[in-house]
Amino acid sequence: MRFLILTFSALIAALVIGTQAMAQGYRIQAGDVLAIDVVEDPTLNREALVLPGGTISFPIIGTLSVGGLTVDQVQTRIANGIASNFSVMPKVFVSVSALASQEVLEESGEDLISIYLIGEVVTPGVHQIARGSRLLQGLSLSGGFTNFAALKRIQLRRVNPKTSAITVVKLDYRALTKNGVIPQDPVLIEGDVIIVPQRRLFE
């Protein structure tokens, strides 16, 4: 019972701190998850993970830089970005549904890295995995794919921290499940982004 009380108290404290942070103009950072609602078109409603470069992907707009901005500023940018598709200025509401993990590894003895899973997976977001793990092991953290996942076009995106060059490795997961052979299963490094895109029509 005491454990439950302490856990509940910790949750309340976290909520209070989070609320205070928002009230004081919290600045969005990589790893945060944003809940975005568009009143005029609910099909645009979604949760968006802020990638290491401080960007999110959003329909109509494409890639949008949000790192370092407040929630109000992101709302304005999204509304302006999609305004041309509406007869009136759309009402956009943005909130931070999950903060970037700030957990510090304690006495586990494991050397972990953080990777990002986005797109048509059950559990998108920032995940920690043992250093030296490979792409398929990273996908095992996804919780599975949604019914709209384009399994032939899974991507691993990696940014070179020195040159900012982007490397993309593509994975045909369906071919793997058929013949058990994968041409590339690279070792993951800190900041890697695994993208499971949405299926195209008739794909």
C-alpha positions as CSV (number, residue, x, y, z in Angstrom):
1,M,0.0,0.0,0.0
2,R,2.8,2.4,0.9
3,F,4.4,1.7,-2.5
4,L,1.1,2.5,-4.3
5,I,0.8,5.8,-2.3
6,L,4.4,6.8,-3.2
7,T,3.9,5.9,-6.8
8,F,0.6,7.9,-7.0
9,S,2.3,10.8,-5.3
10,A,5.2,10.7,-7.8
11,L,2.7,10.7,-10.7
12,I,0.9,13.7,-9.3
13,A,4.2,15.5,-8.8
14,A,5.2,14.8,-12.4
15,L,1.9,16.1,-13.7
16,V,2.2,19.3,-11.7
17,I,5.8,19.8,-12.9
18,G,4.7,19.2,-16.5
19,T,1.8,21.6,-16.2
20,Q,4.1,24.3,-14.7
21,A,6.5,23.8,-17.6
22,M,3.8,24.3,-20.1
23,A,2.6,27.4,-18.3
24,Q,6.1,28.9,-18.3
25,G,6.5,28.5,-22.0
26,Y,8.0,25.1,-22.4
27,R,10.3,24.8,-25.4
28,I,9.8,21.6,-27.5
29,Q,12.8,19.3,-27.9
30,A,13.7,16.2,-29.7
31,G,12.0,13.1,-28.3
32,D,8.8,15.0,-27.3
33,V,5.5,13.6,-28.7
34,L,3.0,16.3,-29.9
35,A,-0.7,15.7,-30.0
36,I,-2.1,17.8,-32.9
37,D,-5.8,18.4,-33.5
38,V,-7.3,20.3,-36.4
39,V,-11.0,21.3,-35.7
40,E,-12.0,21.7,-39.4
41,D,-10.5,18.3,-40.5
42,P,-10.2,15.5,-37.9
43,T,-8.4,13.3,-40.4
44,L,-5.3,15.4,-39.8
45,N,-5.4,14.7,-36.1
46,R,-2.4,12.7,-35.0
47,E,0.6,12.4,-32.6
48,A,3.9,13.5,-34.0
49,L,7.3,12.5,-32.6
50,V,9.9,15.3,-32.6
51,L,12.9,13.9,-34.4
52,P,16.6,14.5,-33.4
53,G,16.8,17.5,-35.7
54,G,13.8,19.1,-34.0
55,T,11.4,18.4,-36.8
56,I,8.1,16.7,-37.3
57,S,6.2,15.5,-40.3
58,F,2.7,16.7,-41.0
59,P,0.3,16.3,-43.9
60,I,0.2,19.1,-46.5
61,I,3.2,20.8,-44.8
62,G,5.7,18.0,-44.9
63,T,8.7,18.6,-42.7
64,L,8.2,21.3,-40.0
65,S,10.8,22.6,-37.7
66,V,9.5,22.8,-34.1
67,G,12.5,22.4,-31.9
68,G,12.9,25.3,-29.4
69,L,9.4,26.6,-30.1
70,T,6.5,26.9,-27.7
71,V,3.2,25.0,-28.2
72,D,1.5,28.3,-29.2
73,Q,4.2,28.9,-31.9
74,V,3.8,25.4,-33.3
75,Q,0.0,25.8,-33.4
76,T,0.5,29.0,-35.4
77,R,3.0,27.5,-37.8
78,I,0.8,24.5,-38.5
79,A,-2.3,26.7,-39.0
80,N,-0.5,28.9,-41.4
81,G,1.0,25.9,-43.2
82,I,-2.3,24.3,-44.0
83,A,-4.4,27.5,-44.3
84,S,-4.4,27.4,-48.1
85,N,-6.5,24.2,-48.0
86,F,-9.3,25.8,-46.0
87,S,-11.8,28.5,-46.7
88,V,-11.1,30.0,-43.3
89,M,-8.1,30.0,-41.0
90,P,-8.1,26.5,-39.4
91,K,-8.2,26.1,-35.6
92,V,-5.2,24.0,-34.6
93,F,-4.6,22.7,-31.0
94,V,-1.2,21.3,-30.0
95,S,-0.2,19.7,-26.7
96,V,2.8,17.7,-25.5
97,S,1.4,14.3,-24.9
98,A,4.8,12.8,-23.8
99,L,8.0,14.5,-22.8
100,A,11.4,13.4,-24.0
101,S,12.8,10.7,-21.7
102,Q,15.3,12.1,-19.3
103,E,16.0,8.8,-17.5
104,V,19.6,8.2,-16.6
105,L,20.8,4.6,-16.6
106,E,21.4,3.4,-13.1
107,E,23.6,0.5,-12.1
108,S,22.2,-1.7,-14.9
109,G,25.6,-2.3,-16.4
110,E,24.0,-2.1,-19.8
111,D,25.3,0.2,-22.5
112,L,22.1,1.5,-24.1
113,I,21.4,3.9,-27.0
114,S,18.2,5.8,-27.9
115,I,16.5,5.2,-31.2
116,Y,13.3,6.6,-32.7
117,L,10.4,4.6,-34.1
118,I,7.8,6.5,-36.1
119,G,5.0,5.9,-38.5
120,E,2.7,2.9,-38.7
121,V,3.8,1.1,-35.6
122,V,1.9,0.3,-32.4
123,T,4.4,2.0,-30.0
124,P,6.1,5.0,-31.7
125,G,8.5,7.1,-29.8
126,V,11.9,7.0,-28.3
127,H,13.1,3.6,-27.3
128,Q,16.3,2.4,-25.6
129,I,18.1,-0.7,-26.9
130,A,21.5,-2.3,-26.2
131,R,24.4,-0.9,-28.1
132,G,25.3,-3.2,-30.9
133,S,21.7,-4.2,-31.7
134,R,20.6,-4.4,-35.3
135,L,17.7,-3.0,-37.3
136,L,15.5,-6.0,-36.9
137,Q,16.0,-5.9,-33.2
138,G,15.0,-2.3,-33.2
139,L,11.8,-3.2,-35.0
140,S,11.0,-5.6,-32.2
141,L,10.4,-2.6,-30.0
142,S,7.6,-1.3,-32.2
143,G,4.9,-3.4,-30.6
144,G,3.9,-4.6,-34.1
145,F,2.7,-2.8,-37.2
146,T,-0.7,-1.2,-37.9
147,N,-2.9,-2.3,-40.7
148,F,-1.7,0.6,-42.8
149,A,2.0,-0.2,-42.7
150,A,3.9,-0.3,-45.9
151,L,6.1,-3.3,-45.0
152,K,8.0,-3.2,-48.2
153,R,9.3,0.3,-47.6
154,I,10.6,0.4,-44.1
155,Q,13.5,2.9,-43.7
156,L,16.4,3.4,-41.4
157,R,17.5,7.0,-41.5
158,R,20.8,8.1,-40.0
159,V,22.4,11.6,-39.8
160,N,26.1,12.0,-39.7
161,P,26.7,14.3,-36.8
162,K,29.8,15.8,-38.4
163,T,28.6,16.4,-42.0
164,S,24.8,16.3,-41.4
165,A,24.6,13.9,-44.4
166,I,21.6,11.5,-44.3
167,T,22.0,7.8,-45.0
168,V,18.9,5.8,-45.8
169,V,18.7,2.0,-45.6
170,K,15.6,0.3,-47.0
171,L,14.1,-2.9,-45.7
172,D,11.4,-5.1,-47.4
173,Y,10.0,-6.8,-44.3
174,R,7.6,-8.9,-46.3
175,A,10.4,-10.4,-48.3
176,L,12.1,-11.2,-45.1
177,T,9.1,-13.1,-43.7
178,K,8.8,-15.1,-46.9
179,N,12.4,-16.3,-47.4
180,G,14.1,-15.4,-44.2
181,V,16.9,-13.5,-45.9
182,I,17.7,-9.9,-45.3
183,P,20.3,-8.2,-47.5
184,Q,21.0,-5.5,-44.9
185,D,20.6,-5.6,-41.2
186,P,22.9,-2.7,-40.0
187,V,24.0,-2.2,-36.4
188,L,22.0,0.7,-34.8
189,I,23.7,3.8,-33.4
190,E,22.5,6.6,-31.1
191,G,19.8,8.7,-32.8
192,D,18.9,6.3,-35.6
193,V,15.3,6.8,-36.9
194,I,13.3,3.8,-38.1
195,I,10.3,4.8,-40.3
196,V,7.4,2.6,-41.2
197,P,5.5,4.6,-43.8
198,Q,1.8,4.4,-44.6
199,R,0.7,2.2,-47.5
200,R,-0.2,3.9,-50.8
201,L,-3.4,3.1,-52.6
202,F,-3.4,-0.4,-54.0
203,E,0.0,-1.1,-52.4
